[in-house]
Amino acid sequence: KLDPKLISALIERWRPETHTFHIPCEECTITLEDVQLQLGLPVDGSALTESVQSTDWGAVCYDLLGAILDNIYGGRIEMSWLRDIFSEPGNDSTEVERIPYARAYILEMIGGYLMPDLSRNLIHLRWLLKLVDFRVAGEFS
């Protein structure tokens, strides 16, 4: 259960320019270990740092998600589109039919929490290219 007063207090003390909370006793910095503990993500694998040159993002979207968005802004798609199209797979869906839902969910996690766009409502499809093979994706930090 979320505590609105605590969240408001933290928001007031957050300093985005230094990525720290300023509290009366000291500064508090979010570390990589904090991310690992709270999200359960590995931090000792290969880093996701590769940039991708221009490509046919519509084809990438269709191939890996099975759906295509009319508006792709320089390789970026709207997070709301992901939520609307991939809200929840049917109970009778097969494992193969659930793969695009898993990719969309992971893409939303990357775009919403790990690598957010400045607009906070767009996610670049370059991250989707890292989700082609889930076995390989599990080795990334």
N, C-alpha and C positions, 0 to 999 in steps of 0.2 A: 504494500500500500504506500502510495506516495504522500509525502508530507509537504503541502504547498508552502508553508512558512519556511521550512528548511531549504527548499528549492529556491525560493525568493531570496533568502539570505545568501546562498551560494552564488546566485546570479549577480547580486549586487557586489559581491567581492571578487568576481572573476575579472581578470585582466587579459583580454585577448592578445594584446601585443607581446606579452611574455608567457602566455599559456599557464598562468598560475592563479591560485586563489590567494588573496591577501586577507589573512585572518589576524586577530589581535596578537597572538603569540609569535607568529612567523609567517613566511611564505610557504605555501603548499603546492608542490608541483606534481602533475600526473606523470608517472614514469611508465616506461615500457612494461615493467613488471606489473604495475597496476592494471594495464590493459590485458596482459596475459591472465591475471587472476580473475578479473571480472568478466571477460568475454570468453575465456577458455581457448584462446588462440595461441598457436605456437609462435615463438619469437626467435627460434634458432635455425630456421630453414632459409631457403632462397628468398631474397627480397623482391618485391614487385616494383621494379624501377624502370623497366623497359618502356620506351615511348614507341608509339606506332605511327607510321606514316599514313597518309590518306589511303583509304580503302573503300570498298562498296559497303558502307555500314548497313544499308537496307538488307543486303544479302547476308551479312553476318547475323543481323537480328533475326532474320527468317530462318536461317540454318540452325541457329543455336536455341532460339526461343520458340520457333514455329509460328511466329506472328510478326507482323511488320507494322511499324508506326508511320503514319503519313508525314509527320514532322520530325525529322532528325536534324538537329542543329549542330552541324560540324562534328558529327559523331556522338552527340549527346542526345539522350532521350529524357522525357519527363518521368519523374519518380511516380507521379500519380497514375500514369499509364501502366506502369508495372503493377501497381497495387490493384488497379481496376481489372486488368486482363488476367492476372495470375493471383486472384484472391485466395482460392482454395481448390485443389483438385477434387474431383468426384470420388466418392467412397469406392466405386467399382473400377477406378482407373488402374491401369497396369503400371509396372515399374518404369517402363519406357515412356509412358504418358506423363509420369511424374517428374521426369528429368528436367523439362523446361521450367516447371514450377520451382524446382530446387535451384536452378540457375538464376531465375528471377529473384528468388528470396536472397540468395547470396549476393547478387548484384545490388539489391536494395540495401543490404547490410554494409557493403563496401561504400556505396554512394551516400548512405545516411549517417554512418558512424565512423568508418575508417578513413575514407578519402573523400570527404564531402566537397562538392563544387561550391564556389562562393555564393551562387544563387540559392543553394540549399534545396533546389527542386529539380536539378538535372544531374544525370549520371552519364559518364562517358562509356561508350560501348567497348573501349579498349580493355576494360576489366573483364568483359564477357569472354574475350579471347583466351583468358587464363582459365576459363571454366569448361574448356572443350573436353578434357579428360579429368574426372574427379580424383583419380589416383595421383596424378601429377599435381593438381591443385592443393591436395592435402599436404604437400611438402613445402608450400610457400609460407613465409612469415607474414 
